[in-house]
Every structure is written in C-alpha cells, then in structure tokens.
C-alpha cells in the first residue's frame, strides 16, 4: 500500500525486501566484478575466503563437506528456480531516479525514527540478514550465513557465517558482529521498544568461533528463525560494540554504519532536505553468487525530495526528471484521465498494473484510546460510521479500489466474520447520544458537560481530499472536526510521542503476521512503537503467546483470525480501501523480469522491488533519447499493461 498516513514498519516488514536483494548461495567462489564505479570507501584489505586458522568444524575451510554430519542445513536453488532470483538478461550499469515526498528524519537503520518505509527500503539495500527467504516458496535460504541448524529443543539456533562476507569497508563479517548487533537492539536507549520486545525473547548470542554463532530462545516460538535469522540486520561490531543506544543515536543520524549489502550511501551524497544517492558496490562480496548476480543492477539510485506536493512530483515524472511514478489514491484520477501528454502519446512512458500475491496494507482513521473522547468505544464506532467510504471509492477513486474490513486484507488471516461497517450517519448519531452527546449549541455542535464536540485532526495537505467529505459528514451529526496541516515528519513525531487524538494511518502488510508489535498490552503506554492506539486486551496477550508457540499453520491462521476479530470489534481503526493491482508508470529505458515484480511485492515497497530486480537498457535509453529529440512515436501499446503472472502461478 502507499502511505496516506504512516507506513508502520512491523519488525519483519523488511524480510520481503531483503529476500529479493542479496541471496547468496553457499559454497561459491567470489569473483571480482568489473565496473566504472571507483571504490573509495574500502579502508581494509582482507583477503577473500576463510581465516586459515579456523578449523573446518568451527566454520573454516572445508565446513561444507561436514556440515550435514554436524546437523546443519542449507538450500541450493535448482536451475529452474533461477529466473526468480533476478533476470539473466539483466545488465549492470546506468541509474534510476525516484521521488520521495519527505526527507527522512534519520538514515540510521535501527533506533528512534527508523521505522518508516523509506528507511526500511534503504536498509535493505545497505545491510543484510543471516538468512533470507525464497522468492517463491518462502523457505529459508542463505544470506550472510551459509548454513544453519535448529536444536532438538526447538530453542537453540546455530548459524555458520559465510567466510567471504565483507562489510563495505573491507572487514570480514564475524560472529562478534551478530552479538554486538543484538546487544545494541536490546539497549532501551535506542528508543525503539519493539526491538526489545522481539529480540528480548532470546538469550545473548554466543560466538562459538569466528564463523559460528549460537542463540537460544527463552521460549519455543515458530517465528524465532524468522526473527533472528531473517530480520536482524547485521551491523559492524567495530563501529557499534562500544556504543550505548544513546551514543548510537548521536553518532548515526544522517550517516550510517557500514553494511554488507550491494549498495552504500555515502555521507557526501546526502543533501539534507533535498536528495540522497545509493551507489552500487562493485566489490560487493556476493556479486557473483548465482542467486545474487542478477539483482542490484543500477550503478546509482537517486532520490529527490518533492515535499508534500503530489502534483509537482507527477509533473516532474512527466517531464522525465524522475523515472518512475507509482499511482496511489491521490493520483488515480491522473491514471484514468491524464492520457494526452506527449510522453504517453508517443510511447516514451509506459504504464503497468501488476497483480502480486503480496499482503495488502491497511489505511484509514485511527484513534488514541488513551484520551477522551475516543476512550469511549461508542464514539469510535460512530466516527467510523460517519466516513462515506463507498461514495469516495466510486466518485473519487473511479472504482479502482476495493473496500475491506480486516487488519489482514488479501490473506488467509482475515476474519471472515468481521461485520462490514457501512456509512450510517443515523446510527452514528445514536451512538454519540448513548455516549452522552445529546444536546447542541447555537452552531449545531454537540455539547457534553458544557464542552462542544471539537476534535483536531493533524494531516498533511495530500490527505485533505479524503478528509474534507468526512469533515462535512461529521458536521451534519454535530461534530466539529478541525484540520491541522503539518509536515509529515512533525506529524509522525507527534504520533510517536502520543500527542494526538485522531490520525490518518497506514500500515504495510506482512507475509507472516506479527501482531505483538502493535497489539501487545505492554507496549500500550510506551512511545515510539506501533501500538499507537493504546490497545490492551488480556485475552489477545494470551493468544499472542499461543501463536508464538504453535507450529500448526492452521492453528496460527485461526489465532490471527480471532485476534483480527477482537481488534476489529474495538473500533479503534477504520478501514478504507486497497487498489486493484499495483499501478505505476515508467520511462521506457529499463528492463524487467517477465513477471514485472516479485511474487510478494507490495505497493508501499515498490521502489525497493524495482531497484533490486530491474535494470537499465542502454539500447532502449538511446532509442528513447532519439525519439524525444525528433518527436518520434516509439509505437507499442499505449494502454495500461496488465501483468497477472502471479495470479496464474500454480507452484
């Protein structure tokens, strides 16, 4: 989904992104890549391969031959699967320019202010996890670790690090980096309490050798391998191990610790408030691994900031200042009606609608249940019933969106018994009356205990279109909804500090639900986490514990469906709509896989998907340049191309 409010990054949100960026296969020799990019960041010159002083039984040379006997497992994709690990036609080189509506508050990968989509995408380019997940089956596959094993107690996890793995400064990745990363995340002073909630389920990791690291979970949890193996971004011990969380926040703001991923963001390429650039690493340690070599193809990924001005962002795309435009609620009318500009008429710009199997996000209005008037469930329900959802889908969204009534749309986890909340102002008025709002002042505004019913809603300018009709409907039933325009960063800061009563929100979806980071009662009274509503429910807390400990997929589904029903019936959030497919336009100078986007791609992470799997086509770029110079039509289909590869996929 696209952000209309905040893209709330649950902890595991980045798994999908990481899994499509660097998926090295074990047991392959690294080769040097040719590139015109000058390596200026390497300060160490560590020879490739394993430290010869480390024996094979502790992860050194020869480990692959004895790994199975030691109880380790790994994954080697078949040749038939390789097309899903990037397109073999992909070329290295060129650049792509993208637009963002806000400049990030920080560039650090973890800690205060890092839990937004933009940072998740950038972190997925710069950092890696121990394991990744298969782009089709979601099975675990190697990343920084070549092998792993799960103990008989289902609580002990052991990883063997790839001896070839290197940080961008040239230092090798070792078990100490894993230990130091965990310790940093467990420091409450990094001001991201969901990290302590999730990684506090583990004992401190133990470095068994330079390449072997072991961690024990305090309880049996089916997601432990997903958490520790496939979501923990590994940071360099030589930069973070001596820092407290507070010191980490102070040291890394508009700069980043070195990473192991295929890209680097140099501090000189960050222009505060205006732009930043990712540079491909020709010395990336896994650049020739079979499952990684066709990913991360652009030499440069340029981001420019077009602050809070969707129309200007769109116009910059139409003139070629940016290369890609993703359509969302605010721009659907341009997708449908703006079809006569030269670039589109001449086939210089192409449009796509791609259907994927990715989970949909959620968006709408949410309430701070810690504060009046929204501590009253009847008031929350009334506010939801006052929103004219169906009319807006028809009139403002041209039927391009579909309504939903669940926290888990487009997944098996959605509770089928959730009763749709329809627009019903009469029932909304009755509920407000039951809550004590029975009289009106001379302006027609409801009054209770001598106080008029006035609510302030902070929004960005882009949200106004979806809120003005709501404001009008609330006025009819006696509520004065006052809009306060704020820039996005200030708005998010207020929400993180719980200085709000009502908020336009946006959550990204997860393949494996992780509701504890937004519904666990222990987070309700803490700042800087995803339980922004202040939700507390003892039964949900118990269900969350059972969910963690059961290995039955069917039971997991039933538990999440029950949680979905409980949370839904608290009316702490309204639900709006989701688009029919991921819709975007691009200048015709790129190549893409036949399936367009990865199987589990989501609109909110479209940029990350495209910059990881597409590539620059010099021949197309030259043809485009000549066509623009000579006002020539490139031909081809000018309509919206539908790619439904994954809808037909049966494996």
N, C-alpha and C positions, 0 to 999 in steps of 0.2 A: 504494500500500500504506500501511497505517497503521504507525506506529512501534511496534515491540515493543522494538527497540533504537534505534539512531541512524538517522535518515533522512539518509544520506550524500549531501550535495549535490555531485554532479559539477558541473563548471563550468556546463554548459549546461542544467542542470535547470530553471532559471528561464525558459528560452525559451518553454515551453508556457504558463507563466503570463503572461509579458509579452505574448505574442501575443494574448491574449484581453482585454487591458485597454485599451491605447491604440493604436489602429491608424489614425492619421490619414491621410487621402488628400491627395495634393498638390494645390496649385492651388486651394484653397478659402479664402474669406474667413472669418475668425473673427467670431462674433457673441457678444455678452455674454449670459450665462445669468442668468435670474432665480433667486434663492434667498434663503431667510431666514437662511442662514448668513452671519454678519458676517465680512468679510475683515479679519483683524487681523495677518496675517503679512507683507503686502507692504510693503517698505521702499523699493522703487524704482518709478518710474512711467515705464517705457519705452514709447513709442508703438508700436502694432502695425505689423506689416509689416517690410519690409526697410529697412536703412540706405540712404538715397538716395545716399550717396557710393560705394556698391559697385556697379560696373558689372554688366550682365546676364551677361557672360561669366565673371564670378567669383562668380556665385550671387545677384546682386541682382535687383531687379525686372526682369521680362521673361525671366528664365532659362528658364522653362517653354517659351517659344516656340523656343528654340535648343538645348534640352537634347539632343534626339535627334541633331542635327547634330554635337554635341560628343561623341557616343558614350555618352551616359547613358541609362539605362533607368529605368522606374518601373512601377507597377502600379495600374490603376484597376479595382476590382471592378465587375462588372455588377450590374444591379438584381436579377437573380435570386439573386445571392450574398448580398445584404444581410441576409437573415434569419439568416445565420450570424455576422454581426457584431453580435450583440445583437438582442433582440426589439423590433420597432417599437411594441409595446404598452407597453414599459417606461416607468415614471414615475420622476421624481426625487423623493427625499424619504424620510422615515422612517429607521429604524435596524434593525440586526440585532445580536444579542448572541450571542457564541460563547464556548466554554470551552476553555482550554488546560490541560494537566496540569503545565506548568512555566513559570515566568517566565524569559524569555531572559537569558543571561549578558550580552548586549550588544544594542544596537539598531543598531549600525553596519552598513552594507550589505556591506562587504568587510573583510577582515582577520581577525585572530585571533578565533575564536568565532562567526563569521558564517555558517559553512557548515552550518546546520540548516534544516529545512523552514520553521519559523515565520518566520525572518528572510528566507528566500527569498520567501515569500508577501508579507510586509510590504514588502520591497524592490520587488517587482513592482507594488505599489500607489503607491509614492512616487517611483520612478525609472523611466526609460525607456532604451531602446537606440536605436541609429541606425536599425536596421531591425527589422521584426517578421516573423512568418510567417503565411501564410494559414491560417485555422482549418480548412480542408478539404484544400487541396492541398499545404500547407507551402511554397508558393512564397514568395519574399521579397516583402514589401510595405513601404510607407513607415512610418516612425515619426518619430523626430527628423529623419531625413533624408528628403527628398522624392525624390531621385534618387541613383543610384549607377552606377558602371561598373567593369568588370574589364579590366585591361590585356591586351594580346596575350600578354604573358609569363605570364599567369595568376598573377602575384605582386603586381601593383600594383592597389590598390583606392582608388577616389576616391568621396567622398560629398559631396553638397550638402545642407547643413543647411536645415531649414525656417525662413525668416526670422520666422515667427510664434512659434516655440518660445520659451518663457519658463520660468525657474525660479520656484518659488513665492514668492520674494522680489521678483519682477518683473524681474530682469535677463535679458537675452536669452541664448540658447544660441549659443555661437560655437565655431569650430574649436579655440580655446585650451582649452576645457573638455575636448574629446576628448584633446588632447595631455596635459593635466595629469592626467587620469584614468589614462591608460596609464602615465605616469611613476610615479604612486603605486603602481599594482599591480606595477610592476617593482621596487619597493623591498623587499628581503627582510625589512626590519624590520616590515612589516605582519603577519608571521608567518602567512602562508598560501602556502606554497611552490608549490602547484599553479597559482597565478596566474602566477608567474614561468615555470613550465613551459609553460603555454599561450601567454601573451602575449609570452614571450621569443622566440617564433617570428617576431615582427615587428620590423622596424626602428622607430626612434622615428617616430611620426606627424609629418607636416609640415602646418602651417596655411598653405595656399596663399592663402587670403583669409579674411575674417570668416566666410564660409559654406562654403568648400571646404576639405576636409581629405583628405590622401592618406596612405596607409600601404602599406609594402611588406613582403611576407613574405620570410623568408630562404630558404624552400623552397616548392615547389609543394605545396599542401595543399587538398584538396577542401572542407575544413571552414573554411577561412580566413574566408570571408564570414560563415559562421555564427558563428564565434568573435568576430571583430572587429565585425561588423555587428549581429548579433542576440543577443549575450550580454554585451557590455560596457556595464554600467550607467554612464551618463554623470553624473559628479559636477561640481560647480561649481568652476571654476578659482579664482574669487575667494575661496573658502574653503579649498581644499586645496593650491594650487600651491606655497605656501611651506613646506609641512609635510613633514617626513620621515615615514616609516612609523611610527616610534615616537611622534612627536608627534601623528600622526593617531589612533593608538590611545588616546593620553592625552586628546586633546580630545573625541573622539567615542566615547562608551560608551553611556550611557542618553540619548543625544540623537543626532541625525542631521544630516548636511549637507543643505542644501535640495535638493529634487529637482524634476523637471519633470512628474511623474505627476499623476493625478487626485486623489490624497489627500495629506494632510500629517499627520504625527504630531507634535503639539506637546509640548514638554517638560513642560508643566504637566499634560498628560493621561496621563503615565506615573507610575503609582503602584507603586514598586518592590516586587516580590514579590506584588502583588495584581491589577493590571489596567493596561490601556492602551486608548487610543481613537484611531481613524483618523477624520479629518474630511474630508469631500469638499470640494474646491476649486471654488467656483462661478466662479472666474476661471481655471480650467484652460485652457490655451492652445488645446487641440484639442477643447473641449467640444462644438462644433457641427460638427466634421468628420463626414461621413457614416458612416465606419467606427468612430467612437468615441462618437457621441452616445447610443447605446442601451446603453452599458456604464457601469459605475461609478455606480450609481443611488442607493445608500443615502447619506443625509447623514452618518450616523455608523456606524462598525463598532466595536462594543465587544467587548473581550476581557477575560474574567475568568479568574483562575487558580484551579483546583481541584487543588491539588498532590497528585500521587500517590494519588488516591482516585477510581478509576473509578466506583465505586458512587455516591458523592456527586455526581459530575459528571452521572451519569444521572438521579438524583433531582432535581437542580436543573433538568434539562431537563423532566422530567415535571410539575413544578410551574410551569413557564413562566418560570423565572428566566433560562434561556437558550433560544434559538430553534431550535437545530439540534443534532442528535446523530448522529454518524457511528458506525456499528457496526463493531467490529473483532473480533479473536479473543476478547478478554476479555468482550465484551458480546453475542456471538452467542446465548448462551442466553437473554438478555433479549429479543432479537428474536423468538425462537421461542416462548418460554414466557410472557413477561410481556405478556399481551394483555387484562387485565381492569381496568386502571386507567381512571379516569373520562375523562381527556383522550382516550384512544384509543377507548374505547367510544362516546363522543359525537361522534367525528369532528373534535375540535379539533386533534388531532395526526394527521398523515398519514405513511405510510411508503412508501419507494420502493426499488426495485432497478434501477439503471441500468447497462446494458452499454455500454461505450465501446470505442474502438479504441486506447486508451492502453496503453503498455507496462506490464507488471506489474513491481513491485519485487521484491526478494529479501529474505529474512529467515531467520534460523536461528542457529546457533552458529558462531563463527569463532575462529581460534586465532592466537596470536602465535608465528610460526615462528622468531623470533629466540631464543626461550627454551625450555629443557627444561621438560616432556617433549615439547613439540609441535614441536620441531625435527626429530623423527622422524616421517616420513610414515606409518609403520605405526600409530603411536599416534593420529594424527589420524584415520585411516581407521577405527580401532577405535571411537573416540569417536562418529563419525558413525553407525556401525552399531549402536551401543548406544541410539540415540534411537528410541523407539517411535512413529514418525510416523503410520503408518497407523491405529494404535489411537486416537491422540489426535484425528485427523480424525473418526473415527467416533463416539467416546464423548464428547469434549468440544466438538467443533465441529459436531455434528449433521449431518454430511455437507455442510455449507455451504461447504466449502473443497476445493481440489484440489491434490494434490502436484505438484511439478515437479523437474527435475534439470538445471538450467541457470542461468547468470547472466543469461539473456535470455528469461525466460518470456513467452509470448504474442507472440513476434516471430519474424520470419524468420531472425534471427541466432542462434537457439538451435541448438546442435549436435545433430542427431538421433541421433548415435552415442553420446552420453553414457550409460553404463550406469547404470540406477537403483540407488541404494544402499538396499537394504531393511534393515529391522530384523533383525539376525542376531547375537545375543549370543555364540553359539558361535564364529563366525568372528572376532568381536571379541576374544575370549579368546585365540584362536590368534595373532592379530596382536600382541597385547601380549606373549605369550610369546616370539615371534620378536624382539621389541624388548628382551628381557632381563628382563621381569617374570614370573618363573617360580615364585617362592615367596610364601607368605602368612604374615602374623604371626598371633598368637593371636586377633586380631579379624577374621580373614579378609581383611585388606587386603594387596594385593600389595606386595612389597618388592624393591628393587633397590639393590645396593651399600649395604645397611643402612638405606635410606631408604624409608619407607612411601609408597605412591602416594596422595598427598593433593594435591588441586587446589582452589584457591579461585576461585569464580565470583562476581564482583560483579553484582548485579541490582537492579532496582527491585522494589518489592513487587508490582506488577502482573504481573511476569514469572514469579512463583513458581509459578503454576498449570501452566505449560508445562515447568517445570524440575524440579519435585518428582518426577514419574514418571521423568524422566531420571536424577535422583539415585538413585532406587531401583534402576533397571536397572544403573547403574554399580556400585552397591554389590554387586550379585549377582556381577559379574565381578571384584570386588576393588579397585574404585577408590572412594576417599573424596572425594566432591565436596562441598565445604563452601560454602554460600551466604553471601555477604556483602551485606547490604542497604545500598544507598547511594541518595542522591537523584540525580536524573538529571544535573544539572549537574556534580556531583563525579565521577560515573561517566564522563561524556564527557571531562572534563579528564584523568582518568587514562588513558583510551584515547588521547587526542591526544598525551600525553606518553609513551605506550607502557608505562605501568605496569600491565600486565595480562598474563595468560596465556591466558585464555579469556573470551569476551564474547558476549552476545546482541546481534546486529546487525540493522540494517535499512537497505537501500538503496532509493532511489527509482529508477524506470526512466527510460530516455531514448529518445526517438524516433530520434535519431542517436547511436549508441553512441560513447562517448569513453573507452575503456578505459585510455588512458595515465595518467589521473589516479589510477587505483587499481592499475595493474599495471606501470607503468614502473619499471625497476630503480633508476633514480636517486633515486626517492622512498622506497625501502625503508628507508633508515637515517635518514630525516628525520621530525621530528614534525609535527603539525598538517597532515596530508594524508590522503587516502583509502586509501593503501596501508598499511592498519593491520596487515596480516598479515606484512609484510616480504617480499613476493613478489619474487623475482628470477629472470629467465629470459632469456637472451641471444637465443634464437630469437623469443620474444614481442616483445622490443625491436625486432628486425628486422621482424617482421610489423607492428608499430605504425607504423614508418616507411613501409612499403609502403602500409598502409591510408591514411595521410595523403595519399599522393601519387597514388593511383589515382582516376580519375573514373568507372570502371566500377562501377555499382551491384552487379552480380552478383559482381564480384571483391571488393568491400567485404564483401558478405554472407559469401563463402567465407572471407575472412580472419578475420572476427569469429567465425565458427563454429569455425575452427581454434584461435583464442585461447581460446574458450569451452571447447573440449575439453582444452587443455593446463592451463588454470587449474583446471578441474573435477577432473582426474585428479591434481592435487596434494593434493586432500582438505583444502584449507585452510579450507573453509567447508561446513557442512551446509546443506541447503535444506529448508524446511518446507512451506509451502502458500500459496495465494492464494485470495481469496474468489471466489465465483460472483457477479460483479457488484459494483457499489459500492452499499452499503446504508446508508440513512440515514433519519431521521425529522425532521419539522419542524412547527412550529406553523402552522396554515393561515391565514396572513395575508400570504403572499408570492405573487408571480407568477414564472413560469419559462418559458423557451422550450419549444416542443413537444418538443424533443429532451432536455430536462432538464438535461443537462450537455454541455459542448463535446466534440467528437469524440475528442480525445486526453486527456480528463480522467483523472486518477489519484486513487485514494483518499487518498494522502498529501497531495495538494494540493486536496482537496475544498473547503476553506474559501475558498481563493483563487478557484476557479472560480465558486462560488456568489455571493460578494460582488461579483464582477465582472459577472455576467450576470443575476442575479435582481433583483427589485425589490419594494418594499413596496407592498401593495394596501390603500389606506385603507378601501374598502368591505368587503373581507374582514376586515380588522382590526376594524372596527366590528361586523360580524356575529359574529365570534368573541367579542368583548367582551360582547355581549348574551347570547350562548349560554352563556357561562361564568357570567354574573350570574344567569341564570334556569334554570341546569342543563338547558339545551336541547340536543337532539341535532341537529347540523348535517347529518346524513344522509351520503349518499355511500358509496363503497366503503371499508370499514374494513380490508380485506386489504392485503398488500404489493403495491403497484402496480409492475408491471414495465414499464420503458421500454427498448425494444430498437431504437430508431430507427436507431442506427448499425450494428447488425447487418444491417439490411435495406438500408442505404445502398449504392448501386451506383456512384456517381460517383467 
